[in-house]
């Protein structure tokens, strides 16, 4: 049985194919997966999108940009990605709402929890951009927060790797992949899949997490259906 309501976290890196900017072929591939899950599985989908393909606040702060300013720049980058994702979904006839934690009514709706839930209940896909609206918080934390607020049954983290490893699989051939783990192990072994604040939110509210590679075929659908996919992290 498919999950009824999910929170999908899309990294900015995924939208850019790991190269920066927005790769529109990749964007359309991701949207195709979202469309299938939305239409065929009748799943309510909320999406939090990152901005690292454009600006990552913590990175540019190393070059003399104030950290708070850098984080706000990163939040604006997530809104750019959100607009691209919204347009791509609407081009396929899917009703979509972009909501931002930073008010900019000419571009998107301000984030209001009850309104977001109502959009989901009406069958609209809701994109949450602007992070939490506060510096020093990652978009992973924003995704965990929105998952809790909209009462998502699971959080899906679409990344560039096919699951959780004990060390970087790109650097170490003997890296071990976890088929299933839990939040306590994620923290104690410092597995680094999401930050500690996000882990605390998900663990406290008993929301599981699936980490998977967005570029593998039909991974969003598999994750929503509960099929074997990536790494399952349980409370």
DRENPA-3360 file (N, C-alpha, C; in nm, 2 decimals, always signed):
BEGIN
1 = XXXXXXXX = +0.08/-0.12/+0.00/+0.00/+0.00/+0.00/+0.09/+0.12/+0.00 ~ +0.05/+0.22/-0.08/+0.13/+0.35/-0.09/+0.10/+0.43/+0.03 ~ +0.20/+0.51/+0.07/+0.18/+0.61/+0.17/+0.08/+0.72/+0.12 ~ -0.01/+0.77/+0.21/-0.11/+0.86/+0.17/-0.06/+1.00/+0.16 ~ +0.03/+1.04/+0.25/+0.09/+1.17/+0.24/+0.24/+1.17/+0.27 ~ +0.32/+1.22/+0.18/+0.47/+1.22/+0.20/+0.53/+1.35/+0.19 ~ +0.65/+1.37/+0.24/+0.73/+1.49/+0.22/+0.85/+1.45/+0.15 ~ +0.87/+1.50/+0.03/+0.98/+1.47/-0.06/+1.08/+1.58/-0.05;
9 = XXXXXXXX = +1.21/+1.55/-0.01/+1.32/+1.65/+0.00/+1.40/+1.63/-0.13 ~ +1.40/+1.73/-0.21/+1.49/+1.73/-0.33/+1.61/+1.82/-0.31 ~ +1.73/+1.77/-0.32/+1.84/+1.85/-0.31/+1.86/+1.94/-0.43 ~ +1.92/+2.06/-0.41/+1.96/+2.14/-0.52/+2.06/+2.07/-0.62 ~ +2.15/+1.99/-0.55/+2.24/+1.92/-0.63/+2.18/+1.82/-0.73 ~ +2.07/+1.76/-0.69/+2.00/+1.67/-0.78/+1.94/+1.74/-0.90 ~ +1.88/+1.86/-0.88/+1.83/+1.94/-0.99/+1.94/+1.99/-1.09 ~ +2.06/+2.00/-1.03/+2.17/+2.05/-1.12/+2.25/+1.93/-1.17;
17 = XXXXXXXX = +2.21/+1.81/-1.14/+2.29/+1.69/-1.18/+2.43/+1.69/-1.12 ~ +2.45/+1.76/-1.01/+2.58/+1.77/-0.95/+2.67/+1.87/-1.01 ~ +2.62/+1.95/-1.11/+2.71/+2.04/-1.19/+2.68/+2.18/-1.16 ~ +2.58/+2.21/-1.09/+2.54/+2.35/-1.07/+2.44/+2.40/-1.17 ~ +2.36/+2.50/-1.13/+2.25/+2.55/-1.22/+2.14/+2.45/-1.22 ~ +2.05/+2.46/-1.31/+1.93/+2.37/-1.33/+1.95/+2.30/-1.46 ~ +1.95/+2.17/-1.45/+1.96/+2.08/-1.57/+1.81/+2.05/-1.60 ~ +1.76/+2.10/-1.71/+1.61/+2.09/-1.73/+1.57/+1.95/-1.78;
25 = XXXXXXXX = +1.67/+1.88/-1.84/+1.64/+1.74/-1.87/+1.62/+1.66/-1.74 ~ +1.70/+1.68/-1.64/+1.69/+1.62/-1.51/+1.56/+1.66/-1.44 ~ +1.54/+1.79/-1.45/+1.41/+1.85/-1.39/+1.29/+1.77/-1.44 ~ +1.28/+1.76/-1.57/+1.17/+1.69/-1.63/+1.16/+1.55/-1.60 ~ +1.27/+1.48/-1.58/+1.27/+1.34/-1.54/+1.22/+1.33/-1.40 ~ +1.26/+1.42/-1.31/+1.21/+1.41/-1.17/+1.06/+1.44/-1.17 ~ +1.02/+1.54/-1.25/+0.88/+1.58/-1.25/+0.79/+1.46/-1.31 ~ +0.85/+1.38/-1.40/+0.78/+1.27/-1.45/+0.75/+1.16/-1.34;
33 = XXXXXXXX = +0.85/+1.14/-1.26/+0.84/+1.05/-1.14/+0.73/+1.10/-1.05 ~ +0.74/+1.23/-1.02/+0.64/+1.29/-0.92/+0.50/+1.28/-0.98 ~ +0.49/+1.31/-1.11/+0.35/+1.31/-1.18/+0.30/+1.16/-1.16 ~ +0.38/+1.06/-1.19/+0.33/+0.93/-1.18/+0.28/+0.89/-1.04 ~ +0.36/+0.93/-0.94/+0.32/+0.90/-0.80/+0.20/+0.97/-0.76 ~ +0.18/+1.10/-0.81/+0.07/+1.18/-0.77/-0.06/+1.13/-0.84 ~ -0.05/+1.09/-0.97/-0.17/+1.05/-1.04/-0.21/+0.91/-1.02 ~ -0.11/+0.82/-1.03/-0.14/+0.68/-1.02/-0.16/+0.62/-0.88;
41 = XXXXXXXX = -0.08/+0.68/-0.79/-0.09/+0.63/-0.65/-0.18/+0.71/-0.56 ~ -0.22/+0.83/-0.62/-0.32/+0.91/-0.54/-0.25/+0.96/-0.41 ~ -0.13/+0.99/-0.42/-0.05/+1.03/-0.30/-0.05/+1.18/-0.29 ~ -0.07/+1.23/-0.16/-0.05/+1.38/-0.14/+0.10/+1.40/-0.12 ~ +0.15/+1.50/-0.20/+0.29/+1.52/-0.20/+0.33/+1.66/-0.16 ~ +0.41/+1.68/-0.06/+0.47/+1.81/-0.03/+0.62/+1.79/-0.06 ~ +0.68/+1.90/-0.11/+0.82/+1.90/-0.16/+0.89/+2.01/-0.10 ~ +1.01/+1.98/-0.04/+1.10/+2.08/+0.01/+1.22/+2.07/-0.09;
49 = XXXXXXXX = +1.26/+2.19/-0.15/+1.37/+2.19/-0.24/+1.49/+2.26/-0.19 ~ +1.61/+2.21/-0.21/+1.73/+2.28/-0.17/+1.77/+2.39/-0.27 ~ +1.88/+2.45/-0.24/+1.93/+2.55/-0.33/+2.08/+2.55/-0.36 ~ +2.14/+2.43/-0.32/+2.29/+2.42/-0.34/+2.34/+2.42/-0.48 ~ +2.26/+2.40/-0.58/+2.30/+2.41/-0.71/+2.32/+2.55/-0.76 ~ +2.27/+2.65/-0.68/+2.28/+2.79/-0.72/+2.37/+2.86/-0.61 ~ +2.33/+2.86/-0.49/+2.40/+2.92/-0.38/+2.39/+2.83/-0.25 ~ +2.50/+2.80/-0.19/+2.49/+2.73/-0.06/+2.56/+2.83/+0.04;
57 = XXXXXXXX = +2.47/+2.88/+0.13/+2.52/+2.98/+0.23/+2.64/+2.95/+0.30 ~ +2.65/+2.83/+0.35/+2.77/+2.79/+0.44/+2.90/+2.79/+0.36 ~ +2.89/+2.77/+0.22/+3.01/+2.76/+0.14/+3.05/+2.90/+0.11 ~ +2.96/+2.99/+0.07/+3.00/+3.13/+0.03/+3.05/+3.21/+0.15 ~ +3.01/+3.17/+0.27/+3.06/+3.24/+0.39/+3.21/+3.23/+0.40 ~ +3.27/+3.13/+0.34/+3.41/+3.11/+0.34/+3.49/+3.22/+0.26 ~ +3.41/+3.29/+0.18/+3.47/+3.39/+0.09/+3.45/+3.53/+0.13 ~ +3.41/+3.55/+0.26/+3.40/+3.68/+0.31/+3.25/+3.73/+0.32;
65 = XXXXXXXX = +3.16/+3.65/+0.27/+3.02/+3.68/+0.28/+2.97/+3.65/+0.42 ~ +2.91/+3.74/+0.49/+2.85/+3.72/+0.62/+2.77/+3.59/+0.62 ~ +2.78/+3.50/+0.72/+2.71/+3.38/+0.72/+2.55/+3.40/+0.71 ~ +2.50/+3.49/+0.79/+2.36/+3.51/+0.78/+2.31/+3.56/+0.64 ~ +2.39/+3.65/+0.59/+2.36/+3.70/+0.45/+2.37/+3.58/+0.35 ~ +2.47/+3.50/+0.37/+2.49/+3.38/+0.28/+2.37/+3.29/+0.29 ~ +2.32/+3.26/+0.41/+2.21/+3.17/+0.43/+2.08/+3.23/+0.37 ~ +2.06/+3.36/+0.37/+1.95/+3.42/+0.31/+1.96/+3.41/+0.16;
73 = XXXXXXXX = +2.08/+3.42/+0.10/+2.10/+3.40/-0.04/+2.06/+3.26/-0.08 ~ +2.10/+3.17/+0.01/+2.06/+3.03/-0.02/+1.91/+3.00/-0.02 ~ +1.84/+3.07/+0.08/+1.70/+3.06/+0.08/+1.63/+3.11/-0.05 ~ +1.69/+3.22/-0.10/+1.64/+3.27/-0.23/+1.66/+3.18/-0.34 ~ +1.78/+3.11/-0.34/+1.81/+3.00/-0.44/+1.70/+2.89/-0.44 ~ +1.66/+2.85/-0.32/+1.55/+2.75/-0.31/+1.42/+2.80/-0.37 ~ +1.40/+2.92/-0.37/+1.28/+2.98/-0.43/+1.29/+2.97/-0.58 ~ +1.41/+3.00/-0.63/+1.43/+2.99/-0.78/+1.40/+2.85/-0.82;
81 = XXXXXXXX = +1.46/+2.75/-0.75/+1.44/+2.61/-0.78/+1.29/+2.58/-0.77 ~ +1.22/+2.63/-0.67/+1.08/+2.60/-0.65/+1.00/+2.65/-0.76 ~ +1.03/+2.77/-0.82/+0.96/+2.83/-0.93/+0.97/+2.74/-1.05 ~ +1.10/+2.69/-1.08/+1.12/+2.60/-1.19/+1.04/+2.47/-1.18 ~ +1.04/+2.41/-1.06/+0.97/+2.29/-1.03/+0.82/+2.31/-1.05 ~ +0.77/+2.42/-0.99/+0.62/+2.45/-1.01/+0.58/+2.46/-1.15 ~ +0.66/+2.53/-1.23/+0.63/+2.55/-1.37/+0.63/+2.42/-1.45 ~ +0.73/+2.34/-1.42/+0.74/+2.21/-1.49/+0.62/+2.12/-1.45;
89 = XXXXXXXX = +0.57/+2.12/-1.33/+0.46/+2.04/-1.29/+0.33/+2.10/-1.35 ~ +0.32/+2.23/-1.35/+0.19/+2.29/-1.41/+0.19/+2.27/-1.56 ~ +0.30/+2.26/-1.63/+0.30/+2.23/-1.77/+0.24/+2.09/-1.80 ~ +0.24/+2.00/-1.70/+0.18/+1.87/-1.71/+0.03/+1.87/-1.66 ~ -0.02/+1.98/-1.63/-0.16/+1.99/-1.59/-0.18/+1.95/-1.44 ~ -0.07/+1.96/-1.36/-0.08/+1.93/-1.22/-0.10/+2.06/-1.14 ~ -0.20/+2.07/-1.06/-0.22/+2.19/-0.98/-0.11/+2.19/-0.87 ~ -0.04/+2.30/-0.86/+0.08/+2.31/-0.77/+0.07/+2.45/-0.70;
97 = XXXXXXXX = +0.11/+2.45/-0.58/+0.12/+2.57/-0.50/+0.27/+2.58/-0.45 ~ +0.33/+2.70/-0.47/+0.46/+2.73/-0.41/+0.44/+2.82/-0.29 ~ +0.49/+2.77/-0.18/+0.48/+2.85/-0.05/+0.62/+2.88/+0.00 ~ +0.64/+3.00/+0.05/+0.77/+3.04/+0.09/+0.77/+3.08/+0.24 ~ +0.88/+3.05/+0.31/+0.89/+3.09/+0.45/+0.93/+3.24/+0.46 ~ +0.98/+3.30/+0.35/+1.01/+3.44/+0.34/+0.90/+3.50/+0.25 ~ +0.83/+3.60/+0.30/+0.72/+3.66/+0.23/+0.76/+3.73/+0.11 ~ +0.69/+3.69/+0.00/+0.71/+3.76/-0.13/+0.59/+3.72/-0.22;
105 = XXXXXXXX = +0.48/+3.79/-0.18/+0.34/+3.76/-0.24/+0.33/+3.77/-0.39 ~ +0.42/+3.85/-0.45/+0.42/+3.86/-0.60/+0.47/+3.73/-0.66 ~ +0.54/+3.65/-0.59/+0.60/+3.53/-0.64/+0.53/+3.40/-0.59 ~ +0.49/+3.40/-0.47/+0.44/+3.27/-0.41/+0.36/+3.31/-0.29 ~ +0.28/+3.21/-0.24/+0.20/+3.22/-0.12/+0.29/+3.22/+0.00 ~ +0.26/+3.30/+0.11/+0.34/+3.28/+0.23/+0.30/+3.14/+0.29 ~ +0.40/+3.08/+0.36/+0.37/+2.95/+0.42/+0.27/+2.97/+0.54 ~ +0.16/+2.90/+0.53/+0.06/+2.89/+0.64/+0.03/+2.75/+0.65;
113 = XXXXXXXX = +0.05/+2.69/+0.77/+0.04/+2.54/+0.78/-0.10/+2.49/+0.74 ~ -0.20/+2.55/+0.79/-0.34/+2.50/+0.77/-0.38/+2.51/+0.62 ~ -0.33/+2.62/+0.56/-0.35/+2.64/+0.42/-0.28/+2.53/+0.33 ~ -0.16/+2.50/+0.38/-0.08/+2.40/+0.31/-0.15/+2.26/+0.31 ~ -0.20/+2.23/+0.43/-0.27/+2.10/+0.45/-0.39/+2.10/+0.36 ~ -0.46/+2.21/+0.35/-0.58/+2.22/+0.27/-0.55/+2.20/+0.12 ~ -0.44/+2.26/+0.08/-0.40/+2.24/-0.06/-0.38/+2.09/-0.09 ~ -0.31/+2.02/+0.00/-0.28/+1.88/-0.01/-0.41/+1.80/-0.02;
121 = XXXXXXXX = -0.50/+1.83/+0.07/-0.63/+1.76/+0.07/-0.71/+1.78/-0.06 ~ -0.69/+1.89/-0.12/-0.76/+1.92/-0.25/-0.68/+1.86/-0.37 ~ -0.58/+1.78/-0.34/-0.50/+1.72/-0.45/-0.40/+1.80/-0.52 ~ -0.36/+1.91/-0.46/-0.25/+1.99/-0.51/-0.11/+1.95/-0.46 ~ -0.01/+1.96/-0.54/+0.12/+1.94/-0.49/+0.17/+2.07/-0.43 ~ +0.23/+2.07/-0.31/+0.28/+2.19/-0.25/+0.43/+2.19/-0.24 ~ +0.49/+2.29/-0.29/+0.63/+2.31/-0.28/+0.67/+2.41/-0.17 ~ +0.75/+2.37/-0.08/+0.79/+2.45/+0.03/+0.93/+2.51/+0.01;
129 = XXXXXXXX = +0.94/+2.64/-0.01/+1.07/+2.70/-0.04/+1.11/+2.80/+0.06 ~ +1.23/+2.85/+0.06/+1.28/+2.94/+0.16/+1.33/+2.88/+0.29 ~ +1.35/+2.75/+0.29/+1.39/+2.68/+0.41/+1.30/+2.70/+0.52 ~ +1.35/+2.73/+0.64/+1.27/+2.76/+0.76/+1.24/+2.91/+0.77 ~ +1.31/+2.99/+0.68/+1.30/+3.13/+0.69/+1.40/+3.19/+0.79 ~ +1.49/+3.11/+0.84/+1.59/+3.15/+0.94/+1.72/+3.10/+0.90 ~ +1.83/+3.18/+0.92/+1.96/+3.14/+0.89/+2.01/+3.03/+0.99 ~ +2.11/+2.96/+0.96/+2.17/+2.85/+1.04/+2.09/+2.72/+1.04;
137 = XXXXXXXX = +1.98/+2.72/+0.96/+1.91/+2.59/+0.96/+1.91/+2.54/+0.81 ~ +1.94/+2.41/+0.80/+1.95/+2.36/+0.66/+1.82/+2.33/+0.60 ~ +1.81/+2.30/+0.47/+1.69/+2.26/+0.41/+1.65/+2.12/+0.45 ~ +1.74/+2.04/+0.50/+1.70/+1.91/+0.56/+1.62/+1.93/+0.68 ~ +1.66/+2.03/+0.77/+1.58/+2.06/+0.88/+1.45/+2.12/+0.84 ~ +1.45/+2.20/+0.74/+1.32/+2.26/+0.69/+1.23/+2.14/+0.65 ~ +1.28/+2.04/+0.58/+1.20/+1.93/+0.53/+1.15/+1.85/+0.65 ~ +1.23/+1.82/+0.75/+1.18/+1.75/+0.86/+1.07/+1.83/+0.94;
145 = XXXXXXXX = +1.09/+1.96/+0.95/+0.99/+2.05/+1.01/+0.86/+2.04/+0.94 ~ +0.86/+2.06/+0.80/+0.74/+2.06/+0.72/+0.67/+1.92/+0.73 ~ +0.75/+1.81/+0.73/+0.70/+1.68/+0.74/+0.62/+1.66/+0.87 ~ +0.67/+1.72/+0.98/+0.60/+1.71/+1.11/+0.47/+1.79/+1.10 ~ +0.48/+1.92/+1.05/+0.37/+2.01/+1.04/+0.25/+1.96/+0.96 ~ +0.28/+1.90/+0.85/+0.17/+1.85/+0.76/+0.13/+1.71/+0.79 ~ +0.19/+1.65/+0.89/+0.16/+1.52/+0.94/+0.19/+1.41/+0.82 ~ +0.30/+1.43/+0.76/+0.34/+1.33/+0.66/+0.37/+1.19/+0.73;
153 = XXXXXXXX = +0.34/+1.09/+0.65/+0.36/+0.95/+0.70/+0.51/+0.91/+0.69 ~ +0.58/+0.97/+0.60/+0.72/+0.94/+0.58/+0.79/+1.06/+0.51 ~ +0.92/+1.07/+0.53/+1.00/+1.17/+0.46/+1.09/+1.10/+0.36 ~ +1.09/+1.14/+0.23/+1.18/+1.08/+0.13/+1.29/+1.18/+0.09 ~ +1.41/+1.14/+0.11/+1.52/+1.22/+0.07/+1.59/+1.17/-0.06 ~ +1.56/+1.25/-0.16/+1.62/+1.22/-0.30/+1.76/+1.28/-0.31 ~ +1.86/+1.20/-0.32/+1.99/+1.25/-0.33/+2.07/+1.20/-0.44 ~ +2.20/+1.21/-0.44/+2.29/+1.16/-0.55/+2.35/+1.03/-0.52;
161 = XXXXXXXX = +2.32/+0.97/-0.40/+2.37/+0.84/-0.37/+2.25/+0.75/-0.34 ~ +2.27/+0.62/-0.35/+2.16/+0.52/-0.34/+2.13/+0.47/-0.20 ~ +2.17/+0.55/-0.10/+2.13/+0.50/+0.03/+2.23/+0.56/+0.13 ~ +2.23/+0.50/+0.25/+2.32/+0.54/+0.36/+2.44/+0.45/+0.37 ~ +2.56/+0.50/+0.38/+2.68/+0.42/+0.39/+2.76/+0.46/+0.52 ~ +2.84/+0.37/+0.56/+2.92/+0.40/+0.68/+3.04/+0.50/+0.65 ~ +3.07/+0.51/+0.52/+3.17/+0.61/+0.48/+3.14/+0.65/+0.33 ~ +3.20/+0.75/+0.28/+3.18/+0.80/+0.15/+3.21/+0.69/+0.04;
169 = XXXXXXXX = +3.10/+0.64/-0.03/+3.12/+0.53/-0.13/+3.20/+0.58/-0.25 ~ +3.21/+0.71/-0.27/+3.28/+0.76/-0.39/+3.43/+0.76/-0.36 ~ +3.47/+0.76/-0.23/+3.61/+0.76/-0.19/+3.66/+0.62/-0.15 ~ +3.57/+0.54/-0.09/+3.61/+0.41/-0.04/+3.54/+0.30/-0.10 ~ +3.61/+0.21/-0.16/+3.54/+0.09/-0.23/+3.48/+0.00/-0.13 ~ +3.53/-0.01/-0.01/+3.48/-0.10/+0.09/+3.37/-0.04/+0.18 ~ +3.31/+0.08/+0.13/+3.20/+0.14/+0.21/+3.08/+0.04/+0.22 ~ +3.03/+0.04/+0.33/+2.92/-0.05/+0.36/+2.78/+0.02/+0.35;
177 = XXXXXXXX = +2.69/-0.03/+0.28/+2.56/+0.03/+0.26/+2.46/-0.03/+0.37 ~ +2.38/+0.05/+0.43/+2.28/+0.00/+0.52/+2.15/-0.01/+0.45 ~ +2.09/-0.13/+0.46/+1.96/-0.15/+0.40/+1.85/-0.09/+0.49 ~ +1.88/-0.09/+0.62/+1.79/-0.04/+0.72/+1.87/+0.01/+0.84 ~ +1.84/+0.12/+0.90/+1.90/+0.17/+1.02/+1.80/+0.25/+1.10 ~ +1.85/+0.31/+1.21/+1.76/+0.39/+1.29/+1.83/+0.52/+1.33 ~ +1.75/+0.62/+1.38/+1.81/+0.75/+1.40/+1.91/+0.75/+1.51 ~ +1.90/+0.67/+1.61/+2.01/+0.66/+1.71/+2.14/+0.62/+1.65;
185 = XXXXXXXX = +2.14/+0.52/+1.56/+2.26/+0.48/+1.50/+2.31/+0.59/+1.40 ~ +2.23/+0.66/+1.34/+2.27/+0.77/+1.25/+2.35/+0.87/+1.33 ~ +2.30/+0.90/+1.45/+2.37/+1.00/+1.53/+2.50/+0.94/+1.59 ~ +2.49/+0.82/+1.65/+2.60/+0.76/+1.72/+2.72/+0.73/+1.63 ~ +2.69/+0.69/+1.50/+2.80/+0.66/+1.41/+2.83/+0.78/+1.32 ~ +2.76/+0.89/+1.34/+2.78/+1.01/+1.26/+2.78/+0.99/+1.11 ~ +2.67/+0.92/+1.07/+2.66/+0.88/+0.93/+2.63/+1.00/+0.83 ~ +2.59/+1.11/+0.89/+2.59/+1.24/+0.81/+2.49/+1.25/+0.70;
193 = XXXXXXXX = +2.38/+1.17/+0.70/+2.28/+1.18/+0.59/+2.19/+1.30/+0.60 ~ +2.16/+1.34/+0.72/+2.09/+1.47/+0.75/+2.14/+1.52/+0.88 ~ +2.12/+1.65/+0.91/+2.18/+1.71/+1.03/+2.11/+1.66/+1.15 ~ +2.17/+1.69/+1.27/+2.12/+1.64/+1.39/+1.98/+1.70/+1.43 ~ +1.96/+1.82/+1.39/+1.83/+1.89/+1.42/+1.72/+1.82/+1.35 ~ +1.74/+1.78/+1.22/+1.64/+1.71/+1.14/+1.61/+1.57/+1.20 ~ +1.72/+1.51/+1.24/+1.71/+1.37/+1.30/+1.62/+1.38/+1.43 ~ +1.65/+1.48/+1.51/+1.57/+1.50/+1.64/+1.42/+1.52/+1.61;
201 = XXXXXXXX = +1.39/+1.60/+1.51/+1.25/+1.62/+1.48/+1.18/+1.50/+1.43 ~ +1.25/+1.43/+1.34/+1.19/+1.30/+1.28/+1.17/+1.19/+1.39 ~ +1.28/+1.18/+1.47/+1.28/+1.07/+1.57/+1.17/+1.10/+1.67 ~ +1.16/+1.23/+1.72/+1.06/+1.26/+1.83/+0.92/+1.24/+1.78 ~ +0.90/+1.27/+1.65/+0.76/+1.26/+1.59/+0.74/+1.13/+1.52 ~ +0.83/+1.03/+1.53/+0.82/+0.90/+1.48/+0.79/+0.89/+1.33 ~ +0.86/+0.97/+1.26/+0.84/+0.98/+1.11/+0.97/+0.91/+1.05 ~ +0.95/+0.80/+0.98/+1.06/+0.73/+0.91/+1.11/+0.81/+0.79;
209 = XXXXXXXX = +1.23/+0.77/+0.75/+1.30/+0.84/+0.64/+1.35/+0.73/+0.54 ~ +1.34/+0.76/+0.41/+1.40/+0.68/+0.31/+1.50/+0.76/+0.23 ~ +1.62/+0.72/+0.22/+1.73/+0.79/+0.14/+1.75/+0.71/+0.02 ~ +1.74/+0.77/-0.10/+1.76/+0.70/-0.22/+1.82/+0.79/-0.33 ~ +1.86/+0.72/-0.44/+1.92/+0.79/-0.55/+1.81/+0.83/-0.65 ~ +1.80/+0.96/-0.67/+1.69/+1.02/-0.76/+1.71/+0.97/-0.90 ~ +1.83/+0.94/-0.94/+1.86/+0.90/-1.08/+1.83/+0.76/-1.12 ~ +1.81/+0.68/-1.02/+1.77/+0.54/-1.05/+1.62/+0.53/-1.09;
217 = XXXXXXXX = +1.58/+0.44/-1.18/+1.45/+0.44/-1.24/+1.34/+0.42/-1.13 ~ +1.24/+0.51/-1.14/+1.12/+0.50/-1.06/+1.14/+0.49/-0.91 ~ +1.25/+0.55/-0.86/+1.27/+0.54/-0.72/+1.17/+0.62/-0.63 ~ +1.12/+0.73/-0.68/+1.02/+0.80/-0.60/+0.89/+0.71/-0.59 ~ +0.85/+0.65/-0.69/+0.73/+0.56/-0.69/+0.76/+0.44/-0.60 ~ +0.88/+0.38/-0.61/+0.91/+0.26/-0.53/+0.91/+0.30/-0.38 ~ +0.97/+0.42/-0.35/+0.97/+0.46/-0.21/+0.83/+0.48/-0.15 ~ +0.75/+0.55/-0.23/+0.61/+0.58/-0.19/+0.53/+0.45/-0.17;
225 = XXXXXXXX = +0.55/+0.35/-0.26/+0.48/+0.22/-0.25/+0.53/+0.13/-0.14 ~ +0.65/+0.17/-0.08/+0.71/+0.09/+0.02/+0.79/-0.03/-0.03 ~ +0.82/-0.03/-0.16/+0.91/-0.13/-0.22/+1.05/-0.10/-0.17 ~ +1.14/-0.21/-0.19/+1.27/-0.20/-0.15/+1.34/-0.09/-0.23 ~ +1.40/+0.01/-0.16/+1.46/+0.12/-0.23/+1.55/+0.20/-0.13 ~ +1.68/+0.21/-0.17/+1.77/+0.29/-0.09/+1.78/+0.24/+0.05 ~ +1.78/+0.33/+0.15/+1.80/+0.29/+0.29/+1.68/+0.34/+0.37 ~ +1.62/+0.26/+0.45/+1.51/+0.30/+0.54/+1.57/+0.33/+0.67;
233 = XXX = +1.53/+0.45/+0.73/+1.58/+0.49/+0.86/+1.45/+0.50/+0.95 ~ +1.45/+0.42/+1.05/+1.33/+0.42/+1.14/+1.35/+0.49/+1.27 ~ +1.25/+0.54/+1.34/+1.26/+0.60/+1.47/+1.32/+0.51/+1.57;
% end
